[in-house]
Amino acid sequence: MTSTPHVLLERFGFCVLPGAALPLLPDLEEAFAALLPDEEAPATERRTRFHAVEHAPGMTVAGRVPALDGLLSRTGAASMVTSDVNVLVGDSYWHSDGFYAEGLYLRAVVYGEPTDADTGALRVIPGSHRVEGGWQGEPVRQLMRHDQALGLRGDEVPATVLPTDPGDVIVFNTNILHSAWNGGRRRQWAWNFARQPVTASERTAASQYVLNRFVSGTVRFT
């Protein structure tokens, strides 16, 4: 029996929706070409364009990707906060996109090229999104210094590799530790979602999340 996506997302911090965005690929390709034209920078340079949906409405996913709509509705994180498109090049170190003890923050990504362990596929450490998981503090510091602290290359750290084909959607909890290794140039479309805060502590976390996304520049996209 296969677990449903929302169960995987809750327990392990990620899930994959195979082929969920295939019907949108032509629109996504058009949006990418408009937002990050190839001629503007060399292929070896990492680039990002924020507020992508606002500038290219063809990137809108709400109501157009049933599997994603259903997952977001089930988790309650149906409010899109922001979106971006990226040209990713090379490795992305182990990190989370911020760690929030309150609320729920998700990122959905689609890659424009097939990815696997040897071509920059997303890697995650299952369960590292959980507040009670014990990852925060010294474990994360050791992970980020994996060469010295663990004697491992980044791609040798025990993790789950998420190979994808264009049209597959990966959804992961912002808290989860993730990285990518051995990658060449690859395109990425991404959308960030949040559950509406209810309590005072959730509102505080939501404010910090928005600050991190829009102001601090500390978030590294993978």
C-alpha positions as CSV (number, residue, x, y, z in Angstrom):
1,M,0.0,0.0,0.0
2,T,1.3,3.4,-0.9
3,S,1.1,6.2,1.6
4,T,-0.8,9.3,0.5
5,P,1.3,12.5,-0.2
6,H,0.1,14.4,2.8
7,V,1.1,11.5,5.2
8,L,4.6,11.5,3.7
9,L,4.8,15.2,3.9
10,E,3.8,15.3,7.5
11,R,5.9,12.4,8.7
12,F,9.0,12.7,6.5
13,G,8.9,16.3,5.4
14,F,8.6,15.8,1.7
15,C,6.7,14.1,-1.1
16,V,6.8,13.8,-4.9
17,L,3.8,14.2,-7.2
18,P,4.9,12.4,-10.4
19,G,3.9,14.2,-13.6
20,A,1.5,16.6,-11.7
21,A,2.6,19.7,-13.6
22,L,3.1,18.1,-17.0
23,P,0.1,20.0,-18.5
24,L,1.7,23.3,-17.4
25,L,5.1,22.7,-18.8
26,P,4.5,24.9,-22.0
27,D,3.4,27.8,-19.8
28,L,6.2,27.3,-17.4
29,E,8.8,27.2,-20.2
30,E,7.4,30.4,-21.7
31,A,7.4,32.1,-18.3
32,F,11.0,31.0,-17.7
33,A,12.2,32.4,-21.0
34,A,10.6,35.7,-20.3
35,L,11.9,36.0,-16.7
36,L,15.5,34.7,-17.1
37,P,16.5,35.0,-20.8
38,D,19.5,32.8,-21.6
39,E,21.4,35.7,-23.2
40,E,21.5,37.8,-20.0
41,A,24.2,35.8,-18.2
42,P,26.7,32.9,-18.8
43,A,25.4,29.4,-18.2
44,T,27.9,29.0,-15.3
45,E,26.2,31.7,-13.2
46,R,23.4,31.0,-10.7
47,R,20.5,33.3,-11.2
48,T,17.1,33.9,-9.5
49,R,14.0,36.0,-10.3
50,F,11.6,36.6,-7.4
51,H,7.9,37.3,-7.6
52,A,7.7,35.2,-10.7
53,V,3.9,34.7,-10.8
54,E,3.3,38.5,-10.6
55,H,5.6,39.0,-13.6
56,A,4.5,35.9,-15.5
57,P,0.9,34.8,-14.7
58,G,1.5,31.6,-16.8
59,M,3.4,30.3,-13.7
60,T,0.2,30.3,-11.7
61,V,-0.5,26.9,-10.2
62,A,-3.6,27.5,-8.1
63,G,-6.5,25.6,-9.6
64,R,-4.3,24.1,-12.4
65,V,-2.5,21.3,-10.7
66,P,-5.1,19.1,-9.0
67,A,-2.7,16.9,-7.1
68,L,-0.9,20.0,-5.6
69,D,-4.2,21.7,-4.9
70,G,-5.4,18.6,-3.0
71,L,-2.3,18.3,-1.0
72,L,-2.2,22.0,0.0
73,S,-5.9,21.9,0.9
74,R,-5.3,18.8,3.1
75,T,-2.4,20.4,4.9
76,G,-4.1,23.8,5.2
77,A,-1.1,25.6,3.6
78,A,-3.0,26.9,0.6
79,S,-1.8,30.5,0.7
80,M,0.9,31.3,-1.8
81,V,3.5,33.7,-0.2
82,T,5.9,34.1,-3.1
83,S,7.3,32.4,-6.2
84,D,10.6,32.3,-8.0
85,V,12.5,30.9,-11.0
86,N,16.1,29.8,-10.8
87,V,19.0,28.8,-12.9
88,L,20.9,26.4,-10.6
89,V,24.5,25.6,-11.2
90,G,26.8,23.1,-9.4
91,D,26.4,22.1,-5.8
92,S,24.1,23.4,-3.1
93,Y,25.3,22.8,0.5
94,W,23.3,21.2,3.3
95,H,20.8,23.6,4.8
96,S,17.2,24.3,5.5
97,D,15.2,27.3,4.2
98,G,14.7,28.5,7.8
99,F,13.5,26.5,10.8
100,Y,10.1,27.4,12.2
101,A,8.7,25.7,15.4
102,E,5.2,27.2,14.8
103,G,3.1,27.2,11.6
104,L,3.6,25.3,8.4
105,Y,5.7,26.5,5.4
106,L,6.0,24.5,2.2
107,R,8.0,24.8,-1.0
108,A,6.9,23.2,-4.3
109,V,9.5,22.9,-7.0
110,V,9.6,21.7,-10.6
111,Y,12.8,21.1,-12.5
112,G,13.2,21.8,-16.2
113,E,15.7,18.9,-16.8
114,P,15.8,15.3,-15.6
115,T,17.7,15.1,-12.3
116,D,19.2,12.2,-10.4
117,A,22.1,11.7,-7.9
118,D,24.7,12.5,-10.6
119,T,22.9,15.6,-12.1
120,G,21.9,17.7,-9.1
121,A,18.8,16.0,-7.8
122,L,17.4,17.3,-4.6
123,R,18.5,15.3,-1.5
124,V,16.7,15.4,1.8
125,I,17.2,14.0,5.3
126,P,13.8,12.5,6.1
127,G,12.3,13.7,9.4
128,S,14.7,16.6,9.9
129,H,11.8,19.0,9.6
130,R,10.3,17.9,12.9
131,V,10.7,20.2,15.9
132,E,11.2,17.2,18.2
133,G,13.7,15.6,15.9
134,G,16.7,16.8,17.7
135,W,18.5,18.2,14.6
136,Q,18.8,21.8,15.6
137,G,22.0,23.0,17.2
138,E,25.2,20.9,17.1
139,P,23.8,18.2,14.7
140,V,23.1,20.9,12.0
141,R,26.5,22.5,12.6
142,Q,28.2,19.2,12.1
143,L,26.2,18.5,9.0
144,M,27.2,21.8,7.5
145,R,30.8,21.0,8.3
146,H,30.5,17.5,7.0
147,D,34.0,17.3,5.6
148,Q,35.7,18.1,8.8
149,A,33.1,16.9,11.4
150,L,31.9,13.7,9.7
151,G,34.7,12.9,7.3
152,L,32.1,12.8,4.5
153,R,31.6,14.7,1.2
154,G,28.3,16.4,0.9
155,D,27.0,13.8,-1.5
156,E,28.1,11.0,0.9
157,V,25.9,12.2,3.8
158,P,23.1,9.5,4.3
159,A,20.0,11.0,2.7
160,T,17.2,10.3,0.3
161,V,17.8,11.4,-3.3
162,L,14.7,12.6,-5.2
163,P,15.2,12.0,-8.9
164,T,12.7,13.8,-11.1
165,D,11.6,14.3,-14.7
166,P,10.2,17.6,-16.0
167,G,6.6,17.9,-14.8
168,D,7.2,16.1,-11.5
169,V,6.5,18.3,-8.4
170,I,8.5,18.0,-5.2
171,V,6.8,19.5,-2.1
172,F,8.9,19.8,1.0
173,N,8.7,21.4,4.4
174,T,10.8,24.5,4.7
175,N,12.4,23.1,7.9
176,I,13.8,20.0,6.2
177,L,17.6,19.7,5.7
178,H,18.3,19.4,2.0
179,S,21.0,19.9,-0.6
180,A,22.0,19.1,-4.2
181,W,25.3,17.7,-5.6
182,N,27.0,17.0,-8.9
183,G,24.7,19.2,-10.9
184,G,25.3,21.1,-14.1
185,R,22.9,23.8,-15.2
186,R,19.3,23.1,-14.4
187,R,16.2,25.3,-14.4
188,Q,13.8,25.4,-11.4
189,W,10.3,26.8,-10.9
190,A,9.3,27.3,-7.3
191,W,6.3,28.3,-5.2
192,N,6.2,28.9,-1.4
193,F,3.0,28.3,0.6
194,A,2.0,28.9,4.2
195,R,-0.8,27.9,6.5
196,Q,-2.6,30.9,7.9
197,P,-1.4,31.7,11.4
198,V,-3.9,31.5,14.2
199,T,-2.0,31.8,17.5
200,A,0.3,34.7,18.6
201,S,3.3,32.4,18.3
202,E,2.3,31.4,14.8
203,R,1.9,35.0,13.8
204,T,5.4,35.7,15.1
205,A,6.8,32.8,13.1
206,A,4.9,34.0,10.0
207,S,6.5,37.4,10.3
208,Q,9.9,35.9,10.5
209,Y,9.2,33.7,7.5
210,V,8.2,36.7,5.4
211,L,11.2,38.6,6.6
212,N,13.5,35.8,5.6
213,R,11.9,35.4,2.2
214,F,11.7,39.0,1.3
215,V,14.4,40.9,3.2
216,S,17.3,39.0,4.8
217,G,18.6,37.3,1.6
218,T,19.8,34.4,3.8
219,V,17.7,31.7,2.2
220,R,19.5,29.6,-0.3
221,F,17.3,27.9,-2.9
222,T,17.9,24.4,-4.0
